[in-house]
Amino acid sequence: MLNFNYEFNDHGHDETLIILHGFLSDLRSMRKLAKAFTDVNTLLIDLPGFGKTKSVGIDYDMNHIAKSIVQLIDTLHLKHVHVYGYSMGGRVAVSLLANYSERFSKFILESTSPGMSKVDRRHARIKIDESRRERLETDFKAFIDEWEELPLFQSQKLLDEKSFLLQREERLSQNNIEAADSLRKYGTGIQPHYWDDLNKDNDVLIIAGEKDEKFVKIGDNMNKQLKNSRLHIFKGCGHNVHLENKETFVKLCHEFLSEGKQ
């Protein structure tokens, strides 16, 4: 079992929402969002290579991460668990859906993917991740500068300066060697593709920002593959919808999680 750093906020409810952060981030980035979910307990987890959860020197992969999260909820004796994952955290959430769907109720997948099914594309992405890993290890600040210039993050520059700087500060606070190691072990290219494992009974809310065309397309394809899903595209948003339009995002998630309750 991976030794996760985590925060469990017990609000005295039967239901718990697991909250999984994105790449170059950690559970701190999700604290403000978690505070909006007081009608459920929340479990925030530092994924391997980020925050206080180690990656270097540990033998694991994406399926191992999913298994370890299930072991953690058993250790905490949690029942009626939902999962929300953003970007990299969304890929972990998809692994939980593919491997342990019976252990969870609802899933919220923001700006994420079940992986790459085509071998040539997987190999190409592994090469990209390897290049990024080397860049992370040799010139971390330059890598962050380049990362923030990626097209999928451009809409975040419309945020107030304080929010953007806080996000940058958190990225720069990560251990670059640990972050690089995470790419080697569960980057998009190396992780299993779960497209053939999505035929589950869970209710799934898929979220993407309209400016993030790549993940709008992936989200649409996931929505067609899943049994009980819906796709919501946020106008005016890019990759990080929960940061760019938090109020509407939270409202939508609350409505989704409350559906079916007596």
C-alpha positions as CSV (number, residue, x, y, z in Angstrom):
1,M,0.0,0.0,0.0
2,L,1.3,3.5,-0.9
3,N,1.8,5.7,2.1
4,F,-0.5,8.6,1.1
5,N,-0.5,11.9,2.8
6,Y,-4.1,12.9,3.2
7,E,-6.6,15.1,5.0
8,F,-10.0,13.7,6.1
9,N,-12.6,16.3,6.9
10,D,-15.3,14.6,8.9
11,H,-18.6,16.5,8.7
12,G,-20.6,13.8,10.4
13,H,-22.1,12.4,7.2
14,D,-22.5,8.9,5.8
15,E,-21.1,10.0,2.4
16,T,-17.5,10.9,1.6
17,L,-16.2,12.7,-1.5
18,I,-12.6,11.8,-2.4
19,I,-10.9,14.8,-4.1
20,L,-7.9,14.2,-6.4
21,H,-5.6,17.0,-7.6
22,G,-3.8,17.6,-10.9
23,F,-0.2,17.5,-12.0
24,L,2.3,19.8,-10.3
25,S,-0.1,20.3,-7.5
26,D,-1.1,18.7,-4.2
27,L,-4.0,18.5,-1.8
28,R,-3.5,22.1,-0.8
29,S,-4.9,23.2,-4.2
30,M,-8.2,21.5,-3.3
31,R,-8.8,22.9,0.2
32,K,-10.9,25.8,-0.9
33,L,-13.0,23.6,-3.1
34,A,-13.4,21.0,-0.3
35,K,-14.8,23.7,2.0
36,A,-17.7,24.1,-0.4
37,F,-18.7,20.4,0.2
38,T,-19.8,20.4,3.9
39,D,-22.8,18.2,3.1
40,V,-20.4,15.3,2.7
41,N,-17.2,14.3,4.3
42,T,-14.1,15.0,2.2
43,L,-10.9,13.1,1.7
44,L,-8.1,15.0,0.1
45,I,-5.1,12.9,-1.0
46,D,-1.5,13.9,-2.1
47,L,-0.9,11.6,-5.1
48,P,2.5,10.0,-5.5
49,G,5.3,12.5,-6.4
50,F,3.4,15.5,-5.0
51,G,3.0,17.2,-1.7
52,K,4.1,14.8,1.0
53,T,3.5,11.5,-0.8
54,K,6.7,10.0,-2.1
55,S,7.3,8.4,-5.5
56,V,11.0,7.9,-5.8
57,G,12.2,4.5,-4.8
58,I,8.7,3.0,-4.7
59,D,7.6,0.3,-7.2
60,Y,4.0,1.2,-8.3
61,D,1.9,2.0,-11.3
62,M,-1.6,3.5,-11.9
63,N,-3.4,0.3,-10.9
64,H,-1.4,0.2,-7.7
65,I,-2.5,3.8,-6.9
66,A,-6.1,2.8,-7.3
67,K,-5.7,-0.3,-5.1
68,S,-4.0,1.8,-2.4
69,I,-6.8,4.3,-2.4
70,V,-9.3,1.4,-1.8
71,Q,-7.1,0.2,1.0
72,L,-7.1,3.7,2.5
73,I,-10.9,4.0,2.5
74,D,-11.0,0.6,4.2
75,T,-8.6,1.7,6.8
76,L,-10.7,4.8,7.4
77,H,-13.9,2.6,7.4
78,L,-15.6,4.9,4.8
79,K,-18.9,3.9,3.3
80,H,-20.8,5.5,0.4
81,V,-17.8,7.0,-1.3
82,H,-17.9,9.3,-4.3
83,V,-14.8,10.3,-6.3
84,Y,-13.9,13.6,-8.0
85,G,-10.7,13.9,-10.0
86,Y,-9.2,16.8,-11.9
87,S,-6.8,16.2,-14.9
88,M,-4.1,13.8,-13.5
89,G,-6.4,13.1,-10.5
90,G,-9.1,12.4,-13.0
91,R,-7.0,9.7,-14.6
92,V,-6.6,8.1,-11.2
93,A,-10.4,8.4,-10.7
94,V,-10.9,6.6,-14.1
95,S,-8.6,3.8,-12.8
96,L,-10.9,3.5,-9.7
97,L,-13.9,3.4,-11.9
98,A,-12.3,0.7,-14.2
99,N,-11.0,-1.5,-11.4
100,Y,-13.2,-0.9,-8.4
101,S,-16.5,0.5,-9.6
102,E,-18.4,-1.5,-7.0
103,R,-16.7,0.2,-4.2
104,F,-17.8,3.7,-5.2
105,S,-21.1,5.5,-6.0
106,K,-20.7,8.5,-8.2
107,F,-17.7,9.9,-10.2
108,I,-17.0,13.5,-11.3
109,L,-14.3,13.6,-14.0
110,E,-12.9,17.0,-14.9
111,S,-10.7,17.6,-17.9
112,T,-9.4,14.1,-18.0
113,S,-8.8,11.0,-20.1
114,P,-9.0,7.1,-19.8
115,G,-5.6,7.0,-21.5
116,M,-4.5,6.3,-25.0
117,S,-5.7,3.2,-26.9
118,K,-3.5,3.5,-30.0
119,V,0.0,2.1,-29.6
120,D,1.7,4.7,-31.8
121,R,0.2,7.5,-29.9
122,R,1.1,5.9,-26.5
123,H,4.8,5.6,-27.7
124,A,4.8,9.2,-28.9
125,R,3.4,10.4,-25.5
126,I,5.9,8.4,-23.6
127,K,8.7,10.2,-25.5
128,I,7.0,13.5,-24.6
129,D,6.8,12.6,-21.0
130,E,10.4,11.5,-21.0
131,S,11.5,14.8,-22.4
132,R,9.4,16.6,-19.7
133,R,10.9,14.4,-17.0
134,E,14.4,15.4,-18.1
135,R,13.4,19.1,-18.2
136,L,11.8,18.8,-14.7
137,E,15.0,17.4,-13.3
138,T,17.4,19.8,-14.9
139,D,15.6,23.2,-14.9
140,F,12.5,23.2,-12.8
141,K,11.6,26.9,-13.0
142,A,12.0,27.0,-16.8
143,F,9.7,23.9,-17.0
144,I,7.1,25.7,-15.0
145,D,7.4,28.8,-17.2
146,E,6.8,26.6,-20.3
147,W,4.0,24.6,-18.6
148,E,2.1,27.7,-17.9
149,E,2.3,28.8,-21.5
150,L,0.6,25.6,-22.8
151,P,-2.6,26.5,-24.7
152,L,-4.8,24.6,-22.2
153,F,-3.8,27.0,-19.4
154,Q,-4.1,30.3,-21.2
155,S,-7.6,31.1,-19.9
156,Q,-6.2,30.9,-16.4
157,K,-4.4,34.1,-17.1
158,L,-7.7,35.9,-17.0
159,L,-8.0,35.0,-13.3
160,D,-7.2,37.6,-10.7
161,E,-3.4,38.0,-10.2
162,K,-3.5,36.6,-6.6
163,S,-5.1,33.3,-7.7
164,F,-2.7,32.9,-10.6
165,L,0.3,33.6,-8.4
166,L,-0.9,31.2,-5.6
167,Q,-1.2,28.4,-8.2
168,R,2.3,29.2,-9.6
169,E,3.8,29.2,-6.0
170,E,2.3,25.8,-5.3
171,R,3.7,24.4,-8.5
172,L,7.1,25.7,-7.7
173,S,6.9,24.3,-4.2
174,Q,6.8,20.7,-5.5
175,N,9.9,18.5,-5.4
176,N,11.0,18.4,-9.1
177,I,12.7,15.0,-8.8
178,E,9.5,13.4,-7.2
179,A,7.3,15.0,-9.9
180,A,9.6,13.8,-12.7
181,D,9.4,10.2,-11.2
182,S,5.6,10.3,-11.2
183,L,5.7,10.8,-15.0
184,R,7.8,7.7,-15.4
185,K,5.3,5.6,-13.4
186,Y,1.8,6.9,-14.2
187,G,2.1,9.5,-16.9
188,T,-0.5,9.6,-19.6
189,G,1.6,7.5,-22.0
190,I,2.6,4.8,-19.6
191,Q,-0.7,4.3,-17.8
192,P,-3.1,1.6,-18.9
193,H,-5.8,2.7,-21.2
194,Y,-9.2,2.1,-19.7
195,W,-11.5,2.7,-22.7
196,D,-12.6,-0.9,-22.7
197,D,-13.3,-0.9,-19.0
198,L,-15.8,1.9,-18.7
199,N,-19.0,-0.1,-19.1
200,K,-20.0,0.3,-15.5
201,D,-23.2,1.1,-13.7
202,N,-22.0,4.2,-11.8
203,D,-23.4,7.6,-12.4
204,V,-20.7,9.8,-13.9
205,L,-20.5,13.5,-14.5
206,I,-17.9,14.5,-17.1
207,I,-16.8,18.2,-17.1
208,A,-14.6,20.1,-19.6
209,G,-14.1,23.8,-20.5
210,E,-15.1,24.8,-24.0
211,K,-11.7,26.4,-24.7
212,D,-10.0,23.1,-23.9
213,E,-10.9,21.4,-27.2
214,K,-8.8,18.3,-26.7
215,F,-10.6,17.4,-23.5
216,V,-14.0,18.4,-24.8
217,K,-13.5,15.7,-27.5
218,I,-12.3,13.1,-25.0
219,G,-15.2,13.9,-22.7
220,D,-17.6,13.5,-25.5
221,N,-16.1,10.1,-26.4
222,M,-16.2,9.0,-22.7
223,N,-19.9,10.1,-22.5
224,K,-20.7,7.9,-25.5
225,Q,-18.9,4.9,-23.9
226,L,-20.3,5.1,-20.4
227,K,-23.7,3.7,-19.4
228,N,-24.9,6.4,-17.0
229,S,-23.1,9.6,-17.8
230,R,-23.6,13.2,-18.8
231,L,-21.2,15.8,-20.3
232,H,-21.2,19.4,-19.2
233,I,-19.2,21.9,-21.2
234,F,-18.4,25.2,-19.3
235,K,-18.5,28.2,-21.6
236,G,-15.5,30.5,-21.4
237,C,-13.4,28.1,-19.4
238,G,-10.2,26.2,-20.2
239,H,-8.6,23.2,-18.6
240,N,-9.1,24.1,-14.9
241,V,-12.9,24.6,-14.7
242,H,-13.1,24.4,-10.9
243,L,-10.7,27.3,-10.6
244,E,-12.0,29.4,-13.5
245,N,-15.7,29.1,-12.6
246,K,-15.8,27.7,-9.1
247,E,-19.3,28.9,-8.1
248,T,-21.1,27.2,-11.1
249,F,-18.8,24.2,-10.9
250,V,-19.7,23.6,-7.2
251,K,-23.4,24.1,-7.9
252,L,-23.4,21.5,-10.7
253,C,-21.5,19.0,-8.5
254,H,-23.8,19.5,-5.6
255,E,-26.9,18.9,-7.8
256,F,-25.2,15.7,-9.2
257,L,-24.3,14.3,-5.9
258,S,-27.7,15.0,-4.4
259,E,-29.7,13.3,-7.2
260,G,-31.5,10.2,-6.1
261,K,-31.5,11.0,-2.4
262,Q,-34.8,10.7,-0.5
